[in-house]
Amino acid sequence: MDDLNVTAEEHLTAARASAHGRSAHLVLQEPPLRQTVIALTEGTALDEHNAPPAASLLVLRGSVRLTAASGDAELAAGTLHPIPQERHGLLALSDAVVLLTAVND
């Protein structure tokens, strides 16, 4: 079992060292459930993409903006937010780490 605090720090360090400003690690895969730690440096974005059937985002460190046609949401550390059922993106407002929980078909 992963310690999310340790994993968050490891991947934030890796994101800071990466030319792309991000690092990710699949921490749990029990189909159809997947949980992934994603670290992003300030200003780094995950471009718009399709939503899985069900998903949520838990901000572990920093702050992010979840973008979608239905409206943007600024999320701070400790915030749990559902992923909208539409194309969406993610922008790190500061160095950030999130836990993405997704249920896939």
PyMOL CGO cylinders between C-alpha atoms (Angstrom):
from pymol import cmd
from pymol.cgo import CYLINDER

trace = [
    CYLINDER, 0.00, 0.00, 0.00, 1.31, 3.45, -0.92, 0.3, 1, 1, 1, 1, 1, 1,
    CYLINDER, 1.31, 3.45, -0.92, 1.75, 6.24, 1.63, 0.3, 1, 1, 1, 1, 1, 1,
    CYLINDER, 1.75, 6.24, 1.63, 0.11, 9.11, -0.29, 0.3, 1, 1, 1, 1, 1, 1,
    CYLINDER, 0.11, 9.11, -0.29, 2.17, 11.76, 1.52, 0.3, 1, 1, 1, 1, 1, 1,
    CYLINDER, 2.17, 11.76, 1.52, 5.43, 10.07, 0.51, 0.3, 1, 1, 1, 1, 1, 1,
    CYLINDER, 5.43, 10.07, 0.51, 4.19, 9.42, -3.02, 0.3, 1, 1, 1, 1, 1, 1,
    CYLINDER, 4.19, 9.42, -3.02, 3.03, 13.03, -3.37, 0.3, 1, 1, 1, 1, 1, 1,
    CYLINDER, 3.03, 13.03, -3.37, 6.43, 14.40, -2.33, 0.3, 1, 1, 1, 1, 1, 1,
    CYLINDER, 6.43, 14.40, -2.33, 8.32, 11.96, -4.60, 0.3, 1, 1, 1, 1, 1, 1,
    CYLINDER, 8.32, 11.96, -4.60, 6.27, 12.91, -7.63, 0.3, 1, 1, 1, 1, 1, 1,
    CYLINDER, 6.27, 12.91, -7.63, 6.32, 16.63, -6.92, 0.3, 1, 1, 1, 1, 1, 1,
    CYLINDER, 6.32, 16.63, -6.92, 10.13, 16.38, -6.83, 0.3, 1, 1, 1, 1, 1, 1,
    CYLINDER, 10.13, 16.38, -6.83, 10.05, 14.43, -10.10, 0.3, 1, 1, 1, 1, 1, 1,
    CYLINDER, 10.05, 14.43, -10.10, 7.69, 16.99, -11.70, 0.3, 1, 1, 1, 1, 1, 1,
    CYLINDER, 7.69, 16.99, -11.70, 10.03, 19.83, -10.72, 0.3, 1, 1, 1, 1, 1, 1,
    CYLINDER, 10.03, 19.83, -10.72, 12.90, 17.98, -12.41, 0.3, 1, 1, 1, 1, 1, 1,
    CYLINDER, 12.90, 17.98, -12.41, 10.88, 17.14, -15.53, 0.3, 1, 1, 1, 1, 1, 1,
    CYLINDER, 10.88, 17.14, -15.53, 10.99, 19.27, -18.67, 0.3, 1, 1, 1, 1, 1, 1,
    CYLINDER, 10.99, 19.27, -18.67, 7.21, 18.76, -18.92, 0.3, 1, 1, 1, 1, 1, 1,
    CYLINDER, 7.21, 18.76, -18.92, 6.52, 19.84, -15.32, 0.3, 1, 1, 1, 1, 1, 1,
    CYLINDER, 6.52, 19.84, -15.32, 4.55, 16.75, -14.38, 0.3, 1, 1, 1, 1, 1, 1,
    CYLINDER, 4.55, 16.75, -14.38, 4.84, 13.26, -12.96, 0.3, 1, 1, 1, 1, 1, 1,
    CYLINDER, 4.84, 13.26, -12.96, 2.21, 10.59, -12.36, 0.3, 1, 1, 1, 1, 1, 1,
    CYLINDER, 2.21, 10.59, -12.36, 1.95, 7.24, -10.61, 0.3, 1, 1, 1, 1, 1, 1,
    CYLINDER, 1.95, 7.24, -10.61, -0.85, 4.68, -10.66, 0.3, 1, 1, 1, 1, 1, 1,
    CYLINDER, -0.85, 4.68, -10.66, -1.36, 3.84, -6.98, 0.3, 1, 1, 1, 1, 1, 1,
    CYLINDER, -1.36, 3.84, -6.98, -4.35, 1.51, -7.26, 0.3, 1, 1, 1, 1, 1, 1,
    CYLINDER, -4.35, 1.51, -7.26, -5.84, -0.49, -10.08, 0.3, 1, 1, 1, 1, 1, 1,
    CYLINDER, -5.84, -0.49, -10.08, -8.78, -2.69, -9.16, 0.3, 1, 1, 1, 1, 1, 1,
    CYLINDER, -8.78, -2.69, -9.16, -10.90, -2.70, -12.33, 0.3, 1, 1, 1, 1, 1, 1,
    CYLINDER, -10.90, -2.70, -12.33, -13.00, -0.76, -12.94, 0.3, 1, 1, 1, 1, 1, 1,
    CYLINDER, -13.00, -0.76, -12.94, -11.40, 1.54, -10.29, 0.3, 1, 1, 1, 1, 1, 1,
    CYLINDER, -11.40, 1.54, -10.29, -8.13, 3.40, -10.88, 0.3, 1, 1, 1, 1, 1, 1,
    CYLINDER, -8.13, 3.40, -10.88, -6.40, 5.89, -8.60, 0.3, 1, 1, 1, 1, 1, 1,
    CYLINDER, -6.40, 5.89, -8.60, -3.51, 7.97, -9.86, 0.3, 1, 1, 1, 1, 1, 1,
    CYLINDER, -3.51, 7.97, -9.86, -1.30, 10.54, -8.13, 0.3, 1, 1, 1, 1, 1, 1,
    CYLINDER, -1.30, 10.54, -8.13, -0.53, 13.41, -10.52, 0.3, 1, 1, 1, 1, 1, 1,
    CYLINDER, -0.53, 13.41, -10.52, 2.03, 16.11, -9.67, 0.3, 1, 1, 1, 1, 1, 1,
    CYLINDER, 2.03, 16.11, -9.67, 2.16, 19.36, -11.67, 0.3, 1, 1, 1, 1, 1, 1,
    CYLINDER, 2.16, 19.36, -11.67, 4.42, 22.36, -11.33, 0.3, 1, 1, 1, 1, 1, 1,
    CYLINDER, 4.42, 22.36, -11.33, 2.88, 25.83, -11.24, 0.3, 1, 1, 1, 1, 1, 1,
    CYLINDER, 2.88, 25.83, -11.24, 1.52, 26.78, -14.67, 0.3, 1, 1, 1, 1, 1, 1,
    CYLINDER, 1.52, 26.78, -14.67, 1.58, 23.22, -16.01, 0.3, 1, 1, 1, 1, 1, 1,
    CYLINDER, 1.58, 23.22, -16.01, -1.68, 22.03, -17.58, 0.3, 1, 1, 1, 1, 1, 1,
    CYLINDER, -1.68, 22.03, -17.58, -3.28, 18.78, -18.58, 0.3, 1, 1, 1, 1, 1, 1,
    CYLINDER, -3.28, 18.78, -18.58, -4.96, 19.65, -21.86, 0.3, 1, 1, 1, 1, 1, 1,
    CYLINDER, -4.96, 19.65, -21.86, -8.67, 19.17, -22.34, 0.3, 1, 1, 1, 1, 1, 1,
    CYLINDER, -8.67, 19.17, -22.34, -9.67, 15.50, -22.47, 0.3, 1, 1, 1, 1, 1, 1,
    CYLINDER, -9.67, 15.50, -22.47, -12.75, 13.29, -22.17, 0.3, 1, 1, 1, 1, 1, 1,
    CYLINDER, -12.75, 13.29, -22.17, -14.14, 12.31, -18.79, 0.3, 1, 1, 1, 1, 1, 1,
    CYLINDER, -14.14, 12.31, -18.79, -14.40, 8.70, -17.65, 0.3, 1, 1, 1, 1, 1, 1,
    CYLINDER, -14.40, 8.70, -17.65, -17.88, 7.43, -16.63, 0.3, 1, 1, 1, 1, 1, 1,
    CYLINDER, -17.88, 7.43, -16.63, -17.25, 8.57, -13.03, 0.3, 1, 1, 1, 1, 1, 1,
    CYLINDER, -17.25, 8.57, -13.03, -14.31, 10.37, -11.42, 0.3, 1, 1, 1, 1, 1, 1,
    CYLINDER, -14.31, 10.37, -11.42, -13.22, 12.66, -8.61, 0.3, 1, 1, 1, 1, 1, 1,
    CYLINDER, -13.22, 12.66, -8.61, -10.20, 14.78, -7.85, 0.3, 1, 1, 1, 1, 1, 1,
    CYLINDER, -10.20, 14.78, -7.85, -8.68, 15.18, -4.37, 0.3, 1, 1, 1, 1, 1, 1,
    CYLINDER, -8.68, 15.18, -4.37, -6.10, 17.95, -4.07, 0.3, 1, 1, 1, 1, 1, 1,
    CYLINDER, -6.10, 17.95, -4.07, -3.27, 16.71, -1.83, 0.3, 1, 1, 1, 1, 1, 1,
    CYLINDER, -3.27, 16.71, -1.83, -0.91, 19.70, -2.21, 0.3, 1, 1, 1, 1, 1, 1,
    CYLINDER, -0.91, 19.70, -2.21, -1.12, 23.18, -3.71, 0.3, 1, 1, 1, 1, 1, 1,
    CYLINDER, -1.12, 23.18, -3.71, -4.02, 24.44, -5.81, 0.3, 1, 1, 1, 1, 1, 1,
    CYLINDER, -4.02, 24.44, -5.81, -5.44, 23.70, -9.26, 0.3, 1, 1, 1, 1, 1, 1,
    CYLINDER, -5.44, 23.70, -9.26, -8.13, 24.95, -11.63, 0.3, 1, 1, 1, 1, 1, 1,
    CYLINDER, -8.13, 24.95, -11.63, -10.40, 22.31, -13.11, 0.3, 1, 1, 1, 1, 1, 1,
    CYLINDER, -10.40, 22.31, -13.11, -11.64, 23.74, -16.44, 0.3, 1, 1, 1, 1, 1, 1,
    CYLINDER, -11.64, 23.74, -16.44, -14.81, 22.72, -18.27, 0.3, 1, 1, 1, 1, 1, 1,
    CYLINDER, -14.81, 22.72, -18.27, -17.43, 24.27, -20.53, 0.3, 1, 1, 1, 1, 1, 1,
    CYLINDER, -17.43, 24.27, -20.53, -19.92, 24.20, -17.65, 0.3, 1, 1, 1, 1, 1, 1,
    CYLINDER, -19.92, 24.20, -17.65, -17.57, 26.33, -15.54, 0.3, 1, 1, 1, 1, 1, 1,
    CYLINDER, -17.57, 26.33, -15.54, -14.18, 26.33, -13.88, 0.3, 1, 1, 1, 1, 1, 1,
    CYLINDER, -14.18, 26.33, -13.88, -13.49, 25.35, -10.28, 0.3, 1, 1, 1, 1, 1, 1,
    CYLINDER, -13.49, 25.35, -10.28, -10.46, 26.49, -8.27, 0.3, 1, 1, 1, 1, 1, 1,
    CYLINDER, -10.46, 26.49, -8.27, -9.52, 23.78, -5.80, 0.3, 1, 1, 1, 1, 1, 1,
    CYLINDER, -9.52, 23.78, -5.80, -7.16, 24.07, -2.82, 0.3, 1, 1, 1, 1, 1, 1,
    CYLINDER, -7.16, 24.07, -2.82, -5.39, 21.37, -0.83, 0.3, 1, 1, 1, 1, 1, 1,
    CYLINDER, -5.39, 21.37, -0.83, -7.88, 19.17, 0.98, 0.3, 1, 1, 1, 1, 1, 1,
    CYLINDER, -7.88, 19.17, 0.98, -10.67, 19.73, -1.55, 0.3, 1, 1, 1, 1, 1, 1,
    CYLINDER, -10.67, 19.73, -1.55, -12.51, 16.78, -3.06, 0.3, 1, 1, 1, 1, 1, 1,
    CYLINDER, -12.51, 16.78, -3.06, -14.40, 17.58, -6.27, 0.3, 1, 1, 1, 1, 1, 1,
    CYLINDER, -14.40, 17.58, -6.27, -16.28, 15.49, -8.87, 0.3, 1, 1, 1, 1, 1, 1,
    CYLINDER, -16.28, 15.49, -8.87, -14.96, 15.51, -12.42, 0.3, 1, 1, 1, 1, 1, 1,
    CYLINDER, -14.96, 15.51, -12.42, -17.67, 16.86, -14.76, 0.3, 1, 1, 1, 1, 1, 1,
    CYLINDER, -17.67, 16.86, -14.76, -19.12, 14.49, -17.36, 0.3, 1, 1, 1, 1, 1, 1,
    CYLINDER, -19.12, 14.49, -17.36, -17.70, 16.55, -20.22, 0.3, 1, 1, 1, 1, 1, 1,
    CYLINDER, -17.70, 16.55, -20.22, -14.35, 17.44, -21.73, 0.3, 1, 1, 1, 1, 1, 1,
    CYLINDER, -14.35, 17.44, -21.73, -12.20, 19.10, -19.11, 0.3, 1, 1, 1, 1, 1, 1,
    CYLINDER, -12.20, 19.10, -19.11, -8.64, 20.15, -18.31, 0.3, 1, 1, 1, 1, 1, 1,
    CYLINDER, -8.64, 20.15, -18.31, -6.50, 20.86, -15.27, 0.3, 1, 1, 1, 1, 1, 1,
    CYLINDER, -6.50, 20.86, -15.27, -4.13, 23.77, -14.57, 0.3, 1, 1, 1, 1, 1, 1,
    CYLINDER, -4.13, 23.77, -14.57, -1.75, 23.96, -11.61, 0.3, 1, 1, 1, 1, 1, 1,
    CYLINDER, -1.75, 23.96, -11.61, -2.13, 27.38, -9.96, 0.3, 1, 1, 1, 1, 1, 1,
    CYLINDER, -2.13, 27.38, -9.96, 0.83, 26.49, -7.72, 0.3, 1, 1, 1, 1, 1, 1,
    CYLINDER, 0.83, 26.49, -7.72, 3.00, 23.38, -7.48, 0.3, 1, 1, 1, 1, 1, 1,
    CYLINDER, 3.00, 23.38, -7.48, 0.31, 20.77, -6.86, 0.3, 1, 1, 1, 1, 1, 1,
    CYLINDER, 0.31, 20.77, -6.86, -0.40, 17.09, -6.35, 0.3, 1, 1, 1, 1, 1, 1,
    CYLINDER, -0.40, 17.09, -6.35, -3.83, 15.54, -6.91, 0.3, 1, 1, 1, 1, 1, 1,
    CYLINDER, -3.83, 15.54, -6.91, -5.32, 12.09, -6.50, 0.3, 1, 1, 1, 1, 1, 1,
    CYLINDER, -5.32, 12.09, -6.50, -7.50, 11.20, -9.48, 0.3, 1, 1, 1, 1, 1, 1,
    CYLINDER, -7.50, 11.20, -9.48, -10.02, 8.46, -8.79, 0.3, 1, 1, 1, 1, 1, 1,
    CYLINDER, -10.02, 8.46, -8.79, -11.71, 7.11, -11.92, 0.3, 1, 1, 1, 1, 1, 1,
    CYLINDER, -11.71, 7.11, -11.92, -14.15, 4.36, -12.74, 0.3, 1, 1, 1, 1, 1, 1,
    CYLINDER, -14.15, 4.36, -12.74, -13.65, 3.16, -16.30, 0.3, 1, 1, 1, 1, 1, 1,
    CYLINDER, -13.65, 3.16, -16.30, -15.84, 0.93, -18.47, 0.3, 1, 1, 1, 1, 1, 1,
]
cmd.load_cgo(trace, "trace")
